[in-house]
Amino acid sequence: MTSPQNKEVSMGLVYGFLGVVIFSVTLPATRIALTAFDPVFVGLGRAVIASGLSLILLIATKQSIPSWRFLPNFAMVVIGAVIGFPLLSTLAMRDASASYGAVIIGLLPLATALFGVLRAGERPSLIFWICAIAGSSLVVAFALISGTGSMSFADLALLGAVVAASLSYTEGTILARTFGSWQVVCWALVLSFPMILPIVLQHLPSSFTTISSNAWLSFLYISCFSMFLGFFAWYRGLFLGGIARIGQLQLFQPFLTILASAILLGEPMTITTLGFAFGVLVCVALGRSAQFRANS
């Protein structure tokens, strides 16, 4: 017989992995959407659709409106998760391959842990700092080796996306203690709507009839799945299985993105890309492990 606790953990792993799979397709889908849409429309337009879905859900579940004193915290989530990461990663995908972006974005879990300990005023162990420096160095080395020998705009945009997402995830975790995890995502999306809508309207396609079905499906995917449904699966997994256990599933995301890029875009799975992705994975795994040991 399987105990209720083990069953919850198992379901947590299922939900968590589903969330990772959904997020893993984001970069390849973004590249497909960019074949027909303006980068700003792709980067911010997804939030317009997701905010509408969020508002419907918040009303249907009768969620209380957050107090104005939490506005600065929600603003950080909006700037990082709703605007910063989607827009910067989209701009990067104009010039970089999705598999290339997967290696750099693979630093996200470690960066989130870094901002988390700094935000909480904790003092992480020496091992954590070594892993953070090693992981960052691998990402920079990968960018230099794979590029022209210098940091390109795409590299800087991807690193900026990592910083933006890390800051927002850290702030969102703090807000989640009061409002709940998915509620934070939904409220951030709703709050962003008045700011984003005018910008998106200025970047609408000149003609909708010439846009391919693949581009539309990709845009709808990053709007409904990457920006909305993926968070529900991910946070449900964290709730059922625990942050320490389910958080480790993020380590698979770069490899799943590389696989999705090969299937959807025909991008090559090179030894260099896989090797650096594995190196970053090791640094992230050791760094997160050191962080959790320090917090326990």
C-alpha positions as CSV (number, residue, x, y, z in Angstrom):
1,M,0.0,0.0,0.0
2,T,1.2,3.5,-0.8
3,S,1.0,5.9,2.1
4,P,-0.9,9.2,1.5
5,Q,2.3,11.1,2.0
6,N,4.2,9.1,-0.7
7,K,1.2,9.5,-3.0
8,E,1.3,13.3,-2.5
9,V,5.1,13.3,-3.3
10,S,4.5,11.2,-6.4
11,M,1.8,13.6,-7.6
12,G,4.1,16.5,-6.8
13,L,6.8,15.0,-9.0
14,V,4.2,14.6,-11.8
15,Y,2.9,18.2,-11.6
16,G,6.4,19.6,-11.2
17,F,7.8,17.7,-14.2
18,L,4.8,18.8,-16.2
19,G,5.5,22.4,-15.4
20,V,9.2,22.0,-16.4
21,V,8.1,20.4,-19.7
22,I,5.8,23.3,-20.4
23,F,8.5,25.8,-19.7
24,S,11.1,23.9,-21.7
25,V,9.2,24.5,-24.9
26,T,9.0,28.3,-24.4
27,L,12.2,29.3,-26.2
28,P,11.6,27.1,-29.3
29,A,8.0,28.4,-29.5
30,T,9.2,31.9,-29.2
31,R,11.5,31.5,-32.2
32,I,8.7,30.1,-34.2
33,A,6.4,33.0,-33.2
34,L,9.2,35.5,-34.2
35,T,9.0,34.3,-37.8
36,A,5.7,36.3,-38.2
37,F,5.4,38.6,-35.2
38,D,7.2,41.7,-33.9
39,P,9.5,40.9,-30.9
40,V,7.8,43.3,-28.6
41,F,4.4,41.8,-29.6
42,V,5.7,38.3,-28.8
43,G,7.4,39.4,-25.6
44,L,4.6,41.4,-24.1
45,G,1.5,40.2,-26.0
46,R,1.6,36.9,-24.2
47,A,0.9,38.7,-20.9
48,V,-2.2,40.4,-22.3
49,I,-3.8,37.1,-23.0
50,A,-2.6,35.6,-19.7
51,S,-3.8,38.6,-17.7
52,G,-7.3,38.0,-19.2
53,L,-7.3,34.4,-18.1
54,S,-5.9,35.4,-14.7
55,L,-8.7,37.9,-14.1
56,I,-11.4,35.4,-14.9
57,L,-9.8,32.9,-12.5
58,L,-9.4,35.4,-9.7
59,I,-13.0,36.5,-10.0
60,A,-14.3,32.9,-10.3
61,T,-12.4,31.9,-7.1
62,K,-13.4,35.1,-5.3
63,Q,-9.8,36.1,-4.4
64,S,-9.4,39.2,-2.2
65,I,-7.7,42.2,-3.7
66,P,-4.2,42.7,-2.3
67,S,-3.5,45.7,-0.1
68,W,-1.8,48.7,-1.6
69,R,1.2,48.2,0.8
70,F,2.1,45.2,-1.3
71,L,2.3,47.1,-4.5
72,P,6.1,47.6,-4.5
73,N,6.5,43.8,-4.1
74,F,4.1,43.1,-6.9
75,A,5.9,45.7,-9.0
76,M,9.1,43.6,-8.8
77,V,7.2,40.5,-10.0
78,V,5.7,42.5,-12.9
79,I,9.1,44.0,-13.9
80,G,10.9,40.7,-13.7
81,A,8.5,37.9,-14.6
82,V,5.9,39.6,-16.8
83,I,8.0,42.2,-18.6
84,G,11.8,41.6,-18.1
85,F,12.2,37.9,-18.7
86,P,9.7,37.5,-21.6
87,L,10.8,40.6,-23.5
88,L,14.6,40.1,-23.0
89,S,14.5,36.4,-23.9
90,T,12.4,37.2,-27.0
91,L,14.8,39.8,-28.1
92,A,17.6,37.3,-27.6
93,M,15.8,34.7,-29.7
94,R,16.0,36.9,-32.8
95,D,19.8,36.1,-33.1
96,A,20.4,33.1,-30.8
97,S,19.2,29.5,-31.2
98,A,16.8,28.1,-28.6
99,S,19.3,25.4,-27.6
100,Y,22.0,28.1,-27.1
101,G,19.6,30.1,-24.9
102,A,18.8,26.9,-22.9
103,V,22.4,26.7,-21.6
104,I,22.4,30.3,-20.4
105,I,18.9,30.2,-19.0
106,G,20.0,27.0,-17.2
107,L,21.7,29.3,-14.7
108,L,18.3,30.5,-13.5
109,P,17.8,28.1,-10.5
110,L,21.2,29.0,-9.1
111,A,20.6,32.7,-9.7
112,T,17.2,32.5,-7.9
113,A,18.8,30.7,-5.0
114,L,21.5,33.5,-4.9
115,F,19.0,36.3,-4.8
116,G,16.9,34.4,-2.3
117,V,19.7,34.1,0.3
118,L,20.7,37.7,-0.3
119,R,17.0,38.9,0.1
120,A,16.6,36.9,3.3
121,G,19.9,38.2,4.7
122,E,21.4,34.7,4.9
123,R,25.1,33.8,4.6
124,P,25.4,30.9,2.2
125,S,28.3,28.5,2.5
126,L,31.6,28.7,0.6
127,I,30.6,25.8,-1.6
128,F,27.5,27.7,-2.7
129,W,29.6,30.7,-3.8
130,I,32.1,28.5,-5.6
131,C,29.2,26.8,-7.5
132,A,27.7,30.2,-8.3
133,I,31.0,31.5,-9.7
134,A,31.7,28.3,-11.6
135,G,28.3,28.2,-13.1
136,S,28.5,31.8,-14.2
137,S,32.0,31.3,-15.6
138,L,30.8,28.3,-17.7
139,V,27.9,30.3,-19.1
140,V,30.3,33.2,-20.1
141,A,32.8,30.7,-21.6
142,F,30.0,29.0,-23.6
143,A,28.9,32.4,-24.9
144,L,32.5,33.3,-26.0
145,I,33.2,29.9,-27.5
146,S,29.9,29.6,-29.4
147,G,29.9,33.3,-30.5
148,T,32.3,35.7,-32.0
149,G,34.7,35.7,-29.1
150,S,32.8,38.6,-27.3
151,M,29.6,38.9,-25.5
152,S,26.8,39.7,-28.0
153,F,23.5,41.5,-27.5
154,A,21.7,38.1,-27.3
155,D,24.1,37.0,-24.5
156,L,23.5,40.1,-22.5
157,A,19.7,39.9,-23.1
158,L,19.7,36.3,-21.9
159,L,21.7,37.1,-18.8
160,G,19.4,40.1,-18.1
161,A,16.5,37.7,-18.4
162,V,18.0,35.4,-15.8
163,V,18.5,38.3,-13.4
164,A,15.0,39.6,-14.0
165,A,13.4,36.3,-13.5
166,S,15.5,35.5,-10.4
167,L,14.5,38.8,-8.7
168,S,10.8,38.3,-9.5
169,Y,10.8,34.7,-8.3
170,T,12.4,35.7,-5.0
171,E,9.9,38.5,-4.5
172,G,7.1,36.2,-5.6
173,T,8.1,33.6,-3.0
174,I,7.8,36.2,-0.3
175,L,4.3,37.3,-1.5
176,A,3.2,33.7,-1.8
177,R,3.3,33.3,2.0
178,T,0.4,35.8,2.2
179,F,-1.5,35.3,-1.0
180,G,-0.6,31.8,-2.3
181,S,1.7,31.0,-5.2
182,W,-0.6,31.0,-8.2
183,Q,-2.5,34.0,-6.9
184,V,0.7,36.0,-7.0
185,V,1.2,35.2,-10.7
186,C,-2.4,36.1,-11.5
187,W,-2.4,39.4,-9.6
188,A,0.9,40.4,-11.2
189,L,-0.5,39.7,-14.7
190,V,-3.6,41.7,-14.0
191,L,-1.7,44.6,-12.6
192,S,0.5,44.7,-15.7
193,F,-2.4,44.8,-18.1
194,P,-2.9,48.7,-18.2
195,M,0.8,49.2,-18.8
196,I,1.4,46.5,-21.4
197,L,-1.8,46.8,-23.5
198,P,-0.9,50.2,-25.1
199,I,2.6,49.0,-26.1
200,V,1.2,45.7,-27.5
201,L,-1.4,47.6,-29.6
202,Q,1.4,49.7,-31.2
203,H,3.2,46.5,-32.3
204,L,0.2,44.6,-33.8
205,P,0.9,42.9,-37.1
206,S,0.0,45.0,-40.2
207,S,-1.9,42.0,-41.5
208,F,-3.2,39.0,-39.7
209,T,-4.1,37.0,-42.8
210,T,-0.5,36.4,-43.8
211,I,0.5,34.9,-40.5
212,S,1.1,31.1,-40.5
213,S,-0.8,28.7,-38.3
214,N,2.5,27.6,-36.7
215,A,3.3,31.2,-35.6
216,W,-0.2,31.6,-34.2
217,L,-0.1,28.3,-32.3
218,S,3.4,29.1,-30.9
219,F,2.2,32.5,-29.7
220,L,-0.9,31.0,-28.1
221,Y,1.3,28.4,-26.5
222,I,3.6,30.9,-24.8
223,S,0.6,33.0,-23.8
224,C,-1.6,30.2,-22.3
225,F,0.9,27.6,-21.3
226,S,4.3,29.3,-20.6
227,M,2.7,32.4,-19.1
228,F,-0.2,30.8,-17.3
229,L,-0.9,27.1,-17.1
230,G,2.7,26.1,-16.6
231,F,2.9,28.1,-13.3
232,F,-0.1,26.2,-11.9
233,A,1.5,22.8,-12.6
234,W,4.8,24.0,-11.2
235,Y,3.5,25.5,-8.0
236,R,1.1,22.6,-7.4
237,G,4.1,20.3,-7.7
238,L,6.1,22.5,-5.2
239,F,3.1,22.4,-2.8
240,L,2.7,18.6,-2.9
241,G,6.3,17.5,-3.1
242,G,8.2,20.2,-1.3
243,I,10.5,22.9,-2.7
244,A,13.8,21.1,-2.1
245,R,12.7,17.9,-3.9
246,I,10.6,19.3,-6.8
247,G,13.0,22.3,-7.3
248,Q,15.6,19.8,-8.5
249,L,13.4,19.0,-11.5
250,Q,14.5,22.3,-13.0
251,L,17.8,20.7,-13.7
252,F,16.2,18.9,-16.6
253,Q,14.9,22.0,-18.3
254,P,18.0,22.9,-20.4
255,F,18.1,19.4,-21.8
256,L,14.4,19.3,-22.5
257,T,14.7,22.7,-24.3
258,I,17.6,21.4,-26.4
259,L,15.5,18.3,-27.3
260,A,12.5,20.4,-28.1
261,S,14.6,22.7,-30.2
262,A,15.9,19.7,-32.2
263,I,12.4,18.4,-32.7
264,L,10.5,21.6,-33.5
265,L,13.3,23.7,-35.1
266,G,15.8,21.1,-36.4
267,E,18.6,22.6,-34.3
268,P,21.6,20.4,-33.9
269,M,22.4,18.8,-30.6
270,T,26.1,19.5,-30.5
271,I,28.6,18.0,-28.0
272,T,29.6,21.5,-27.0
273,T,26.0,22.6,-26.2
274,L,25.3,19.4,-24.3
275,G,28.6,19.5,-22.5
276,F,28.2,23.0,-21.2
277,A,24.6,22.3,-20.3
278,F,25.7,19.4,-18.2
279,G,28.4,21.5,-16.6
280,V,25.9,24.2,-15.6
281,L,23.6,21.4,-14.3
282,V,26.3,20.1,-12.0
283,C,27.0,23.6,-10.6
284,V,23.3,24.3,-10.1
285,A,22.7,20.9,-8.4
286,L,25.7,21.3,-6.0
287,G,24.9,25.0,-5.3
288,R,21.3,24.3,-4.4
289,S,22.3,21.3,-2.3
290,A,24.8,23.5,-0.4
291,Q,22.1,26.2,0.1
292,F,19.5,23.8,1.5
293,R,22.1,22.3,3.9
294,A,23.0,25.8,5.1
295,N,19.3,26.6,5.7
296,S,18.6,23.3,7.5
